Amino acid sequence: MHLWLDTAKIEEIREIASWGVLEGVTTNPSLMARAGTADRESVTRMIDEIVGGPVSAEVISTDAPGMVEEARKILTWSPHVVVKIPTTAEGLKAMKEISSWPNGRVNATLVFSPNQALLAAKAGATYVSIFIGRIDDVGQDGMEVVRVTAEIFDLHEIPAQIVAASIRHPRHVVESALAGAHIATIPYAVMKKMIGHPLTDVGVRRFLEDWKKVAGS
Ligand code: E4P
């Protein structure tokens, strides 16, 4: 499974990229706001220079012509940029048009059901982002949407890749990997929790203490 970071904060991306495990990044208007900037182009360029993998930049328009017009500009920003399009009826129209272009990679976002994922894939989306955390937040089962979508895509040999999004904790990453997601886009805080374990810290300390007993330092 590919691991992406879900942030627009350059310092977070630099840190996780230094681990050697980062394969892409997703941004959205809220993440841009949290990073304190509306300059999607500069942020996208900087991210691509750091990561060198798919970086999703979301449109602001809500109508198909507006989305398509924005996508024309977004796709010039960097070699690995992906256009993020909300999975609405207008979004499907835009996805169909954009995905027909030579470099028209689309990330269908705000997907909350297998039907939306299926429609986005049929419209040519390269990625479909299923918002696990937000589905759970309303008392439904986000992981079940991933599982069912993965089963449908496998059964019908649909090439679109499932992105596990709206991730709230490390278990979501493990469960989405088991459920068949191709990618998990992970918040910085969750990524940090994934590598941390108290027994590892205790183990390192104990190794060093025992080593000092024989090596002297
Ligand atoms: C991914 O690209 C989504 O925009 C993001 O994971 C949404 O996360 P949230 O539900 O915590 O806002």
py3Dmol code that shows the C-alpha trace and the ligand (Angstrom):
import py3Dmol

protein = """\
ATOM      1  CA  MET A   1       0.000   0.000   0.000  1.00  0.00           C
ATOM      2  CA  HIS A   2       1.310   3.475  -0.813  1.00  0.00           C
ATOM      3  CA  LEU A   3       1.619   6.014   2.001  1.00  0.00           C
ATOM      4  CA  TRP A   4       0.734   9.651   1.338  1.00  0.00           C
ATOM      5  CA  LEU A   5       0.713  12.570   3.760  1.00  0.00           C
ATOM      6  CA  ASP A   6      -2.478  14.574   4.229  1.00  0.00           C
ATOM      7  CA  THR A   7      -1.206  18.109   4.802  1.00  0.00           C
ATOM      8  CA  ALA A   8      -0.205  21.380   3.094  1.00  0.00           C
ATOM      9  CA  LYS A   9       2.443  22.188   5.726  1.00  0.00           C
ATOM     10  CA  ILE A  10       5.853  22.031   4.035  1.00  0.00           C
ATOM     11  CA  GLU A  11       7.755  21.395   7.274  1.00  0.00           C
ATOM     12  CA  GLU A  12       5.605  18.343   8.028  1.00  0.00           C
ATOM     13  CA  ILE A  13       6.202  17.019   4.512  1.00  0.00           C
ATOM     14  CA  ARG A  14       9.958  17.564   4.741  1.00  0.00           C
ATOM     15  CA  GLU A  15      10.121  15.685   8.049  1.00  0.00           C
ATOM     16  CA  ILE A  16       8.162  12.628   6.926  1.00  0.00           C
ATOM     17  CA  ALA A  17       9.874  12.615   3.500  1.00  0.00           C
ATOM     18  CA  SER A  18      13.207  12.330   5.346  1.00  0.00           C
ATOM     19  CA  TRP A  19      12.057   8.918   6.640  1.00  0.00           C
ATOM     20  CA  GLY A  20      12.193   7.602   3.071  1.00  0.00           C
ATOM     21  CA  VAL A  21       8.632   6.230   3.116  1.00  0.00           C
ATOM     22  CA  LEU A  22       6.583   9.082   1.626  1.00  0.00           C
ATOM     23  CA  GLU A  23       5.106   8.457  -1.866  1.00  0.00           C
ATOM     24  CA  GLY A  24       2.592  11.298  -2.272  1.00  0.00           C
ATOM     25  CA  VAL A  25       0.676  14.157  -0.647  1.00  0.00           C
ATOM     26  CA  THR A  26      -2.933  15.322  -0.598  1.00  0.00           C
ATOM     27  CA  THR A  27      -4.071  18.873   0.073  1.00  0.00           C
ATOM     28  CA  ASN A  28      -7.530  20.418   0.187  1.00  0.00           C
ATOM     29  CA  PRO A  29      -8.862  23.942   0.848  1.00  0.00           C
ATOM     30  CA  SER A  30      -9.099  23.313   4.624  1.00  0.00           C
ATOM     31  CA  LEU A  31      -5.523  21.981   4.773  1.00  0.00           C
ATOM     32  CA  MET A  32      -4.350  25.019   2.791  1.00  0.00           C
ATOM     33  CA  ALA A  33      -6.120  27.273   5.300  1.00  0.00           C
ATOM     34  CA  ARG A  34      -4.457  25.418   8.191  1.00  0.00           C
ATOM     35  CA  ALA A  35      -1.108  26.018   6.471  1.00  0.00           C
ATOM     36  CA  GLY A  36      -2.045  29.715   6.293  1.00  0.00           C
ATOM     37  CA  THR A  37      -1.879  30.122   2.526  1.00  0.00           C
ATOM     38  CA  ALA A  38      -4.129  30.242  -0.540  1.00  0.00           C
ATOM     39  CA  ASP A  39      -1.188  29.902  -2.931  1.00  0.00           C
ATOM     40  CA  ARG A  40      -1.983  26.418  -4.234  1.00  0.00           C
ATOM     41  CA  GLU A  41       0.541  26.685  -7.061  1.00  0.00           C
ATOM     42  CA  SER A  42       3.578  27.473  -4.908  1.00  0.00           C
ATOM     43  CA  VAL A  43       2.636  24.861  -2.306  1.00  0.00           C
ATOM     44  CA  THR A  44       2.104  22.222  -5.005  1.00  0.00           C
ATOM     45  CA  ARG A  45       5.449  23.003  -6.643  1.00  0.00           C
ATOM     46  CA  MET A  46       7.314  22.845  -3.313  1.00  0.00           C
ATOM     47  CA  ILE A  47       5.639  19.563  -2.376  1.00  0.00           C
ATOM     48  CA  ASP A  48       6.471  17.967  -5.731  1.00  0.00           C
ATOM     49  CA  GLU A  49      10.114  19.039  -5.385  1.00  0.00           C
ATOM     50  CA  ILE A  50      10.281  17.344  -1.965  1.00  0.00           C
ATOM     51  CA  VAL A  51       8.285  14.183  -2.698  1.00  0.00           C
ATOM     52  CA  GLY A  52       8.483  13.609  -6.458  1.00  0.00           C
ATOM     53  CA  GLY A  53       5.203  11.691  -6.358  1.00  0.00           C
ATOM     54  CA  PRO A  54       1.462  12.359  -6.798  1.00  0.00           C
ATOM     55  CA  VAL A  55       0.425  15.624  -5.122  1.00  0.00           C
ATOM     56  CA  SER A  56      -3.294  16.411  -5.136  1.00  0.00           C
ATOM     57  CA  ALA A  57      -4.437  20.032  -5.530  1.00  0.00           C
ATOM     58  CA  GLU A  58      -8.197  20.618  -5.151  1.00  0.00           C
ATOM     59  CA  VAL A  59     -10.368  22.828  -7.334  1.00  0.00           C
ATOM     60  CA  ILE A  60     -12.511  25.512  -5.738  1.00  0.00           C
ATOM     61  CA  SER A  61     -15.156  25.735  -8.472  1.00  0.00           C
ATOM     62  CA  THR A  62     -18.409  23.789  -8.020  1.00  0.00           C
ATOM     63  CA  ASP A  63     -19.520  23.810 -11.683  1.00  0.00           C
ATOM     64  CA  ALA A  64     -17.992  21.599 -14.385  1.00  0.00           C
ATOM     65  CA  PRO A  65     -16.745  24.416 -16.671  1.00  0.00           C
ATOM     66  CA  GLY A  66     -15.080  26.122 -13.733  1.00  0.00           C
ATOM     67  CA  MET A  67     -13.469  22.879 -12.559  1.00  0.00           C
ATOM     68  CA  VAL A  68     -12.187  22.122 -16.060  1.00  0.00           C
ATOM     69  CA  GLU A  69     -10.771  25.630 -16.415  1.00  0.00           C
ATOM     70  CA  GLU A  70      -8.979  25.356 -13.071  1.00  0.00           C
ATOM     71  CA  ALA A  71      -7.680  21.881 -13.974  1.00  0.00           C
ATOM     72  CA  ARG A  72      -6.034  23.263 -17.127  1.00  0.00           C
ATOM     73  CA  LYS A  73      -3.952  25.587 -14.913  1.00  0.00           C
ATOM     74  CA  ILE A  74      -3.371  23.112 -12.055  1.00  0.00           C
ATOM     75  CA  LEU A  75      -1.953  20.496 -14.422  1.00  0.00           C
ATOM     76  CA  THR A  76       0.798  22.917 -15.475  1.00  0.00           C
ATOM     77  CA  TRP A  77       2.066  23.419 -11.934  1.00  0.00           C
ATOM     78  CA  SER A  78       4.281  20.358 -11.536  1.00  0.00           C
ATOM     79  CA  PRO A  79       5.073  16.985 -13.131  1.00  0.00           C
ATOM     80  CA  HIS A  80       3.228  14.879 -10.563  1.00  0.00           C
ATOM     81  CA  VAL A  81       0.240  17.078  -9.775  1.00  0.00           C
ATOM     82  CA  VAL A  82      -3.202  15.444  -9.577  1.00  0.00           C
ATOM     83  CA  VAL A  83      -6.442  17.441  -9.825  1.00  0.00           C
ATOM     84  CA  LYS A  84      -8.772  16.859  -6.902  1.00  0.00           C
ATOM     85  CA  ILE A  85     -12.456  17.063  -7.884  1.00  0.00           C
ATOM     86  CA  PRO A  86     -15.459  16.709  -5.518  1.00  0.00           C
ATOM     87  CA  THR A  87     -17.618  13.676  -6.397  1.00  0.00           C
ATOM     88  CA  THR A  88     -20.775  15.526  -7.442  1.00  0.00           C
ATOM     89  CA  ALA A  89     -22.745  15.420 -10.707  1.00  0.00           C
ATOM     90  CA  GLU A  90     -20.834  18.487 -11.887  1.00  0.00           C
ATOM     91  CA  GLY A  91     -17.644  16.824 -10.693  1.00  0.00           C
ATOM     92  CA  LEU A  92     -18.332  13.725 -12.807  1.00  0.00           C
ATOM     93  CA  LYS A  93     -18.692  15.881 -15.917  1.00  0.00           C
ATOM     94  CA  ALA A  94     -15.371  17.557 -15.150  1.00  0.00           C
ATOM     95  CA  MET A  95     -13.650  14.230 -14.348  1.00  0.00           C
ATOM     96  CA  LYS A  96     -14.803  12.790 -17.696  1.00  0.00           C
ATOM     97  CA  GLU A  97     -13.315  15.735 -19.582  1.00  0.00           C
ATOM     98  CA  ILE A  98     -10.073  16.057 -17.592  1.00  0.00           C
ATOM     99  CA  SER A  99      -9.325  12.317 -17.596  1.00  0.00           C
ATOM    100  CA  SER A 100      -9.453  12.363 -21.421  1.00  0.00           C
ATOM    101  CA  TRP A 101      -6.382  14.652 -21.511  1.00  0.00           C
ATOM    102  CA  PRO A 102      -2.888  13.078 -21.818  1.00  0.00           C
ATOM    103  CA  ASN A 103      -1.841  14.156 -18.298  1.00  0.00           C
ATOM    104  CA  GLY A 104      -5.356  14.428 -16.836  1.00  0.00           C
ATOM    105  CA  ARG A 105      -4.914  12.610 -13.539  1.00  0.00           C
ATOM    106  CA  VAL A 106      -7.957  13.062 -11.250  1.00  0.00           C
ATOM    107  CA  ASN A 107      -8.417  12.340  -7.548  1.00  0.00           C
ATOM    108  CA  ALA A 108     -12.181  12.044  -6.923  1.00  0.00           C
ATOM    109  CA  THR A 109     -12.640  13.418  -3.408  1.00  0.00           C
ATOM    110  CA  LEU A 110     -15.443  13.508  -0.827  1.00  0.00           C
ATOM    111  CA  VAL A 111     -16.432   9.916  -1.651  1.00  0.00           C
ATOM    112  CA  PHE A 112     -18.777   8.427   0.987  1.00  0.00           C
ATOM    113  CA  SER A 113     -20.318   5.410  -0.740  1.00  0.00           C
ATOM    114  CA  PRO A 114     -19.406   2.581  -3.129  1.00  0.00           C
ATOM    115  CA  ASN A 115     -21.820   4.070  -5.674  1.00  0.00           C
ATOM    116  CA  GLN A 116     -19.945   7.375  -5.647  1.00  0.00           C
ATOM    117  CA  ALA A 117     -16.649   5.493  -5.996  1.00  0.00           C
ATOM    118  CA  LEU A 118     -18.045   3.474  -8.927  1.00  0.00           C
ATOM    119  CA  LEU A 119     -19.347   6.589 -10.689  1.00  0.00           C
ATOM    120  CA  ALA A 120     -16.053   8.441 -10.198  1.00  0.00           C
ATOM    121  CA  ALA A 121     -14.114   5.475 -11.575  1.00  0.00           C
ATOM    122  CA  LYS A 122     -16.454   5.301 -14.572  1.00  0.00           C
ATOM    123  CA  ALA A 123     -15.848   9.026 -15.138  1.00  0.00           C
ATOM    124  CA  GLY A 124     -12.145   8.260 -15.415  1.00  0.00           C
ATOM    125  CA  ALA A 125     -10.801   9.178 -11.987  1.00  0.00           C
ATOM    126  CA  THR A 126      -7.320   7.762 -11.336  1.00  0.00           C
ATOM    127  CA  TYR A 127      -7.934   7.845  -7.581  1.00  0.00           C
ATOM    128  CA  VAL A 128     -11.113   7.712  -5.491  1.00  0.00           C
ATOM    129  CA  SER A 129     -10.750   9.115  -1.957  1.00  0.00           C
ATOM    130  CA  ILE A 130     -13.056   7.466   0.588  1.00  0.00           C
ATOM    131  CA  PHE A 131     -13.494   9.594   3.723  1.00  0.00           C
ATOM    132  CA  ILE A 132     -13.379   6.905   6.426  1.00  0.00           C
ATOM    133  CA  GLY A 133     -13.312   9.200   9.469  1.00  0.00           C
ATOM    134  CA  ARG A 134     -16.202  11.371   8.350  1.00  0.00           C
ATOM    135  CA  ILE A 135     -18.316   8.290   7.563  1.00  0.00           C
ATOM    136  CA  ASP A 136     -17.569   6.928  11.046  1.00  0.00           C
ATOM    137  CA  ASP A 137     -18.413  10.360  12.499  1.00  0.00           C
ATOM    138  CA  VAL A 138     -22.038   9.990  11.347  1.00  0.00           C
ATOM    139  CA  GLY A 139     -22.331   6.472  12.786  1.00  0.00           C
ATOM    140  CA  GLN A 140     -21.800   4.513   9.580  1.00  0.00           C
ATOM    141  CA  ASP A 141     -18.905   2.143   8.767  1.00  0.00           C
ATOM    142  CA  GLY A 142     -16.207   3.864   6.726  1.00  0.00           C
ATOM    143  CA  MET A 143     -14.061   0.751   6.446  1.00  0.00           C
ATOM    144  CA  GLU A 144     -17.010  -1.186   5.012  1.00  0.00           C
ATOM    145  CA  VAL A 145     -17.203   1.387   2.189  1.00  0.00           C
ATOM    146  CA  VAL A 146     -13.523   0.709   1.468  1.00  0.00           C
ATOM    147  CA  ARG A 147     -14.035  -3.083   1.606  1.00  0.00           C
ATOM    148  CA  VAL A 148     -17.088  -3.082  -0.687  1.00  0.00           C
ATOM    149  CA  THR A 149     -15.502  -0.651  -3.136  1.00  0.00           C
ATOM    150  CA  ALA A 150     -12.312  -2.736  -3.272  1.00  0.00           C
ATOM    151  CA  GLU A 151     -14.378  -5.871  -3.925  1.00  0.00           C
ATOM    152  CA  ILE A 152     -16.303  -4.190  -6.767  1.00  0.00           C
ATOM    153  CA  PHE A 153     -13.119  -2.787  -8.322  1.00  0.00           C
ATOM    154  CA  ASP A 154     -11.378  -6.180  -8.128  1.00  0.00           C
ATOM    155  CA  LEU A 155     -14.419  -8.093  -9.460  1.00  0.00           C
ATOM    156  CA  HIS A 156     -14.835  -5.800 -12.462  1.00  0.00           C
ATOM    157  CA  GLU A 157     -11.114  -5.066 -12.991  1.00  0.00           C
ATOM    158  CA  ILE A 158     -11.655  -1.348 -12.491  1.00  0.00           C
ATOM    159  CA  PRO A 159      -8.211   0.346 -12.578  1.00  0.00           C
ATOM    160  CA  ALA A 160      -9.019   3.289 -10.287  1.00  0.00           C
ATOM    161  CA  GLN A 161      -6.997   3.254  -7.049  1.00  0.00           C
ATOM    162  CA  ILE A 162      -8.713   3.548  -3.674  1.00  0.00           C
ATOM    163  CA  VAL A 163      -7.322   6.217  -1.333  1.00  0.00           C
ATOM    164  CA  ALA A 164      -8.204   5.745   2.337  1.00  0.00           C
ATOM    165  CA  ALA A 165      -8.773   9.340   3.474  1.00  0.00           C
ATOM    166  CA  SER A 166     -10.089  11.187   6.524  1.00  0.00           C
ATOM    167  CA  ILE A 167      -7.853   8.947   8.653  1.00  0.00           C
ATOM    168  CA  ARG A 168      -8.134   9.523  12.396  1.00  0.00           C
ATOM    169  CA  HIS A 169      -5.682   7.033  13.972  1.00  0.00           C
ATOM    170  CA  PRO A 170      -3.086   4.324  13.163  1.00  0.00           C
ATOM    171  CA  ARG A 171      -5.703   1.534  13.238  1.00  0.00           C
ATOM    172  CA  HIS A 172      -7.412   3.156  10.257  1.00  0.00           C
ATOM    173  CA  VAL A 173      -4.183   2.664   8.279  1.00  0.00           C
ATOM    174  CA  VAL A 174      -3.886  -1.031   9.216  1.00  0.00           C
ATOM    175  CA  GLU A 175      -7.585  -1.704   8.593  1.00  0.00           C
ATOM    176  CA  SER A 176      -7.665   0.107   5.260  1.00  0.00           C
ATOM    177  CA  ALA A 177      -4.606  -1.874   4.121  1.00  0.00           C
ATOM    178  CA  LEU A 178      -6.490  -5.078   5.015  1.00  0.00           C
ATOM    179  CA  ALA A 179      -9.695  -3.758   3.415  1.00  0.00           C
ATOM    180  CA  GLY A 180      -7.972  -3.348   0.037  1.00  0.00           C
ATOM    181  CA  ALA A 181      -7.152   0.354  -0.163  1.00  0.00           C
ATOM    182  CA  HIS A 182      -4.212   1.008  -2.537  1.00  0.00           C
ATOM    183  CA  ILE A 183      -3.178   4.192  -0.744  1.00  0.00           C
ATOM    184  CA  ALA A 184      -3.640   5.746   2.681  1.00  0.00           C
ATOM    185  CA  THR A 185      -3.345   9.510   2.984  1.00  0.00           C
ATOM    186  CA  ILE A 186      -2.321  10.094   6.564  1.00  0.00           C
ATOM    187  CA  PRO A 187      -2.299  13.197   8.774  1.00  0.00           C
ATOM    188  CA  TYR A 188       1.124  14.149  10.172  1.00  0.00           C
ATOM    189  CA  ALA A 189       0.114  13.410  13.775  1.00  0.00           C
ATOM    190  CA  VAL A 190      -1.111   9.917  12.827  1.00  0.00           C
ATOM    191  CA  MET A 191       2.070   9.199  10.844  1.00  0.00           C
ATOM    192  CA  LYS A 192       4.126  10.080  13.935  1.00  0.00           C
ATOM    193  CA  LYS A 193       1.989   7.734  16.060  1.00  0.00           C
ATOM    194  CA  MET A 194       2.523   4.922  13.526  1.00  0.00           C
ATOM    195  CA  ILE A 195       6.283   4.801  14.072  1.00  0.00           C
ATOM    196  CA  GLY A 196       6.161   5.334  17.834  1.00  0.00           C
ATOM    197  CA  HIS A 197       5.845   2.488  20.350  1.00  0.00           C
ATOM    198  CA  PRO A 198       6.809   2.669  24.051  1.00  0.00           C
ATOM    199  CA  LEU A 199       8.308  -0.840  23.998  1.00  0.00           C
ATOM    200  CA  THR A 200      10.664   0.176  21.192  1.00  0.00           C
ATOM    201  CA  ASP A 201      11.871   3.156  23.227  1.00  0.00           C
ATOM    202  CA  VAL A 202      12.299   0.944  26.310  1.00  0.00           C
ATOM    203  CA  GLY A 203      14.105  -1.666  24.219  1.00  0.00           C
ATOM    204  CA  VAL A 204      16.590   0.839  22.788  1.00  0.00           C
ATOM    205  CA  ARG A 205      17.331   2.222  26.258  1.00  0.00           C
ATOM    206  CA  ARG A 206      17.844  -1.298  27.672  1.00  0.00           C
ATOM    207  CA  PHE A 207      20.173  -2.311  24.808  1.00  0.00           C
ATOM    208  CA  LEU A 208      22.315   0.772  25.422  1.00  0.00           C
ATOM    209  CA  GLU A 209      22.419   0.227  29.191  1.00  0.00           C
ATOM    210  CA  ASP A 210      23.511  -3.411  28.728  1.00  0.00           C
ATOM    211  CA  TRP A 211      26.045  -2.402  26.082  1.00  0.00           C
ATOM    212  CA  LYS A 212      27.628   0.149  28.413  1.00  0.00           C
ATOM    213  CA  LYS A 213      28.161  -2.627  30.985  1.00  0.00           C
ATOM    214  CA  VAL A 214      30.609  -4.389  28.661  1.00  0.00           C
ATOM    215  CA  ALA A 215      31.786  -1.679  26.317  1.00  0.00           C
ATOM    216  CA  GLY A 216      32.167   0.965  28.964  1.00  0.00           C
ATOM    217  CA  SER A 217      30.410   3.661  26.926  1.00  0.00           C
TER     218      SER A 217
END
"""
ligand_1 = """\
12
E4P
C -7.926 13.748 1.725
O -7.397 14.161 0.772
C -9.031 14.453 2.435
O -9.230 15.765 1.921
C -8.762 14.488 3.911
O -8.264 13.228 4.313
C -9.990 14.862 4.710
O -9.719 14.644 6.072
P -10.729 15.193 7.187
O -12.007 14.395 7.072
O -10.027 14.975 8.492
O -10.947 16.664 6.880
"""
view = py3Dmol.view(width=600, height=400)
view.addModel(protein, "pdb")
view.setStyle({"model": 0}, {"cartoon": {"style": "trace"}})
view.addModel(ligand_1, "xyz")
view.setStyle({"model": 1}, {"stick": {}})
view.zoomTo()
view.show()
